[in-house]
Amino acid sequence: MRYYPENLRSQAVVWLWKVRDLIVTGVLTVLGLLLFSATGEGLFAVIGVAYGILTVQAEEVTVMDFIVWGARYFLLDQERFEWRMRDEA
């Protein structure tokens, strides 16, 4: 099932994912399963599934968006405060 964007400027969504996120999730999961069958290490398959879970959309926002916003607010962007004296009238 494919949902077309209402305003035709937003990205196309397949089920609950953007098309790009669905492709990345599929590629990561397939590569992870191939590595799991070759080496017995399932870490990369788990990474693919975790990426898929983090990119599920609910009303144009994903869990990964919240994580990125939180990292920017708390870790990456500098807060700037300016202290001034009030003009006494």
C-alpha positions as CSV (number, residue, x, y, z in Angstrom):
1,M,0.0,0.0,0.0
2,R,1.4,3.4,-1.0
3,Y,0.4,6.7,0.5
4,Y,0.8,9.7,-1.6
5,P,1.7,13.0,0.1
6,E,-1.1,15.5,0.3
7,N,0.9,18.6,-0.7
8,L,3.1,16.7,-3.2
9,R,6.2,18.3,-1.6
10,S,6.7,15.8,1.2
11,Q,8.3,12.4,0.6
12,A,6.3,9.3,-0.5
13,V,5.5,6.9,2.3
14,V,5.2,3.1,2.0
15,W,3.3,1.6,5.0
16,L,4.9,3.5,7.9
17,W,8.3,4.4,6.4
18,K,9.7,6.8,3.9
19,V,10.8,5.0,0.8
20,R,14.5,5.8,1.5
21,D,14.3,4.5,5.1
22,L,12.5,1.3,3.9
23,I,15.3,0.7,1.3
24,V,18.1,1.3,3.9
25,T,16.3,-1.0,6.4
26,G,16.0,-3.7,3.8
27,V,19.6,-3.5,2.7
28,L,20.9,-3.5,6.3
29,T,18.8,-6.4,7.3
30,V,19.7,-8.5,4.3
31,L,23.4,-7.8,4.7
32,G,23.1,-8.5,8.4
33,L,21.4,-11.9,7.7
34,L,24.1,-12.8,5.1
35,L,26.8,-11.9,7.7
36,F,24.9,-13.9,10.3
37,S,24.8,-17.0,8.1
38,A,28.5,-16.7,7.3
39,T,29.9,-15.8,10.7
40,G,27.2,-16.5,13.3
41,E,27.3,-12.9,14.5
42,G,23.8,-11.3,14.6
43,L,24.8,-7.7,15.4
44,F,24.4,-6.3,11.9
45,A,20.9,-7.9,11.5
46,V,19.9,-6.3,14.9
47,I,21.2,-2.9,13.6
48,G,19.0,-3.2,10.5
49,V,16.0,-4.0,12.5
50,A,16.7,-1.3,15.1
51,Y,17.0,1.3,12.2
52,G,13.7,0.1,10.9
53,I,12.0,0.6,14.3
54,L,13.6,4.1,14.8
55,T,12.4,5.3,11.4
56,V,8.7,4.4,11.8
57,Q,6.7,7.5,11.0
58,A,3.8,8.8,13.1
59,E,2.4,12.1,11.8
60,E,5.5,13.0,9.8
61,V,7.8,12.5,12.8
62,T,10.1,9.6,13.7
63,V,11.7,8.4,16.9
64,M,15.1,9.1,15.2
65,D,14.0,12.7,14.7
66,F,13.4,13.1,18.5
67,I,16.8,11.5,19.2
68,V,18.5,13.9,16.8
69,W,16.7,16.9,18.2
70,G,17.6,15.9,21.7
71,A,21.3,15.4,20.8
72,R,21.4,18.8,19.2
73,Y,19.7,20.5,22.1
74,F,21.7,18.8,24.9
75,L,25.0,18.0,23.3
76,L,25.8,19.8,20.0
77,D,24.3,23.3,19.9
78,Q,25.6,26.0,22.2
79,E,23.1,27.9,24.2
80,R,23.6,31.6,24.1
81,F,22.4,33.8,26.9
82,E,22.7,37.6,26.9
83,W,22.4,39.5,30.2
84,R,21.7,43.2,30.0
85,M,20.7,45.8,32.4
86,R,17.2,47.1,32.1
87,D,16.7,50.7,31.0
88,E,15.3,52.5,34.0
89,A,12.6,54.9,32.9
